[in-house]
Amino acid sequence: MTACRRRMRRALAFTFLVTLAGCARGCTSGRPPIHINPSMDDQPKVLSQTASTFFFDGSSMRQPVPGTVAIDGLKEDTAFFQGKGADGQFVATNPVTVDEAVLERGRQRYVIYCQPCHDARGDGKGILFQRGNVPTASFHDEKILKYPDGQLFDIMTNGMGLMPAYRWPIPPSDRWAIIAYIRDLERKRLASTTLAGTTSAPAAK
């Protein structure tokens, strides 16, 4: 009899718990649920772009302390980062030491970013010209041959005409590497043209 009562009590207790749990999950309430371990979910915090009554300007997002410089944000070498000297004029030559590794890096970046428009030889006969007849500058044009390296860097950085700016997709070191590769293309073209002209010249009498 005692064992039967125990089983009956257990069954009633189990039924009560199941009913209570079902009610707790299905019943609506205007109060927040019981949170056993609130952790950081309910902590006072600031959401971005929200108002704040704590700060005098009413903004929750704070401005950096005056004079704050981000990591890698101090760019005092104007020749490297802007292509200009202390006088504000374009630097004549590449401030990066050019070796085979730099030329190879420049060739790789040139293929990715420049070749679609300027073609592999730099004649401006890329896919845009072939399919859309979009006029594209040739690196072997006399005007561009006379550009200082800093001007090429500035054009690559800020864009010019139909050419967009590549300030963000191409870091400064890669821009200078591309310029080194372009200058190498120009030198090779001039050397081959000079050699062809010397070979075809008539012999002096």
Buried (B, 14 or more C-beta within 10 A) or exposed (E): EEEEEEEEEEEEEEEEEEEEEEEEEEEEEEEEEEEEEEEEEEEEEEEEEEEBEEEEEEEBEEEEEEEEEEEEEEEEEBBBBBBBBEEEEBBEEBBBEBEEEBBEBBBBBBEEBBBEBBBEBBBBBBEBBEEEEEEBBBBBBEEBEEBBBBBBBBBBBBEEEEBEEBEEEBEBEBBBBBBBBBBBBBEEBEEEEEEEEEEEEEEEE
